Amino acid sequence: MKVILLENVEKVGRKGDILEVAPGFARNYLIPRRLAMEVTPANIKMVEMQQKALKKKLEKERLTYQELIKKLNEVTLTFYRRSIEKDVIFGSVSASDIQEELAKLGFEIDKKKIILDEPIKRLGTFTVPIKVYHEDRAEIKVIVEKEAQDKAGQEEEKI
């Protein structure tokens, strides 16, 4: 059965796509949830008009997100953590830690958009990608350094 998607459907397609799907999937899932409609000449014309308007809107959004990407690419976050030998830190630096620091700088980024496969558990400098707009990504620099108190504590133990 041919349908026109009215919304982006994950692992199926994007808004405005004309797809061939199983009849049951269309009748029982897509159409009742208003995610798609059946292909007819009138529906195709309506969707084409909507797509033209949508393209203009998306282009404006993309330009505003490009500015945000430029600003995010300049951001460097520094975290101070206690560490043990071999530069392994106690705890970790997670996506929520990064989100909190970005919020302090005035960036409202959803935690799910911070692409961190696993939390950072070592000292060093890392590049963390952030999904900003569809496939457009920004990259922030995250530096994890030894906590100043940690160095002083180690010197006291040696004495």
N, C-alpha and C positions, 0 to 999 in steps of 0.2 A: 504494500500500500504506500502510495506517495503522500508525504506530508510536508508542510512548510513549518519550520520551527518558529515559534513566537518569542521564545526565550532561549538563552544559552542553556543547554542541557549537557552536564558533564559526561564525557565519554560517548556522546552521541553527535553533537554538532553545535553550531553557533546560531544565533538569532538570524532568521532570513534564509537559512540553508534549506534546500529542497532535497529531501532524503527518501530513500526506499527503506521502509521498516516493516517488520512483521505486523500483520493486521491486528493481532491481539495486543501487541505493545501499543499500537496507535489508539485502538478503541478503549483499552482498559487503563492506560497510564497517561499517554501524552495529551489526548483530546480532553478527557475529563478534568485534568489539572490545568487546562488552558496553556499548555506548553507548545502545542502544535495545532494546525488545522489542515483539513484535507485540501489537496491541490485541485483548484478549479480556475478557469481563466480570470474570473472576477477577483478571486483571492490572490492570484499572482500579481495582478495590476496593483492591488492595494498594498501588497508587501513591497513591491518595487518602489512605490511612492514613499513608503515609510523608510526604506533603506536609504534613499537619497537624503532625506532629512537626517537620518541617523548618522550618515557619513560626515555631514557638516558638523554635527554636534560632537562626534568622536574626534574630529580634527582639532576642534577648540579645546576639548579635554586633554588631548595629547600634548598640546602646546603648554598648558598649565602644568601638566605632570613633568614635562621636560625641565621646567624651571626647578621643580622639587627635586628631580634627579640630580641636577647640577649642584644644588645646595647639599644634598645628602652625600654626594661623592667627596665633598670637602670635609665632612665630619670625621673626627678622630675621637674615639671614646677610650678612656684609660680607667682600668679597674685595678684596685690594689687588693691582693689576696695573700694570706699566709701560705707558705709553701714549705715543702720538705725537699730532700735531696732529689736530684735529677729533674728539677724544675716542675715537679708535680704539685698542684695546689690543693689545699683543703677545700672541699666543696667544688663549685664550678661556676662558670659564667654562662648563663642560659639566655634563651630568647627573651624571657620576661625581664631579666636584668638589663639587657640591651634596650628593650622597649621603655623601661623606666627612665634610663639615662636620656634617651631620645626625647621623651616627654618633658624632661627638665629643660632641654634645649628648645622646646616649642614644636617638636615634630609629633603629630598624632599618627602613629603607625600601629596597625594591628599586629599583635604578636604572631599571628599565623603567617604574616607576610615576611617575617624575618626567616630567611632560609638558613637554618643551622641544623645540619644532619644530626649532630649530637653536641651536648654542651662542651664548652672549652674547659679542659682540665689541666692545661700546662701554661707555664709562663711563656710570653712571646708576643709577636705581632701577627694578627690574623686579619684576613679580608672576609667580611661577611656580606653576602648579597641580600638585597631587600627587594622583593617584588613590589613594584610601585603601580604599574599600569599594564594589564594583560601580560605581554612578554617583556616589557621594558623593566629593567632592573637597575638599581643603584648599588654601589658598593661602598660600605663604610669600613674604616680601619678600626680594629679593636686591639688595644694594647693591654696585656695582662702583666703587671709588674709585682715584684715582691713588696709586701707591706713594710713600711718603715719600722714599725714596732717589732716585726719578725727579725730584722737584722740586729736590733739592739738586744733582743732576747737571746739570740744565738751567741753574741759576744759575752754576755753575762755568764752563760753556761760554760764557756771555755775557761773563764777565770777561776 
